[in-house]
Structure formats: structure tokens, C-alpha cells
């Protein structure tokens, strides 16, 4: 039983490490805002289309929140 549990824990740890390497991209505003997050929920990058930089800050914040979610 001890060996089975140990193997299961090692396999779970390997799976967790592999999941951490995965990246997911969320976008909103038809791609105007993109956020890349890894399996550990760390934001790796944020891209904002230049045409949004002159826009209302509240709209940009809403688009960023939508992309992350």
C-alpha cells in the first residue's frame, strides 16, 4: 500500500509540474486586449492594442478584467 501511495503522489507532482508549464490566452474586445496566464495563474503577459491607449480608462480596465477572466 505504501508503494502505491508513493507512486500516486509522484505522479500527481509530475502532473502538477506539467500543468504549470501550460499557458492560456484570454482576450476581449475582439482581440484588442490579450492576457497570457500559466497553469499557476501567473500573468505572463498583457498586450493592449495601441488604439485603446487614448480611450476611456474605465473601458480599458473592463476589457482587461474580461480578458483575465
C-alpha positions, -999 to +999 in steps of 0.1 A: +000+000+000+028+024+009+044+020-026+012+026-044+005+058-024+041+070-030+038+063-068+005+082-069+020+112-051+049+112-075+026+110-105+004+139-091+035+160-086+047+154-122+012+163-134+012+195-114+046+205-128+034+198-164+002+218-158+023+248-145+040+249-179+008+253-198-002+287-210-037+301-218-045+333-236-076+352-228-088+381-249-116+407-250-127+435-273-122+413-304-085+408-295-078+444-285-067+432-251-049+399-246-036+383-214-015+352-212-016+332-179+003+300-169-010+270-150+000+286-118-023+315-125+006+338-130+000+365-156+029+361-181+020+390-205-006+417-212-010+431-247-031+462-253-038+474-288-023+509-293-056+523-304-070+517-270-045+538-252-063+570-260-097+556-248-115+558-216-095+542-187-127+526-173-133+508-206-097+496-207-100+482-171-132+464-180-116+448-211-085+438-191-107+421-164-127+404-192-095+390-208-082+377-175-115+361-166 
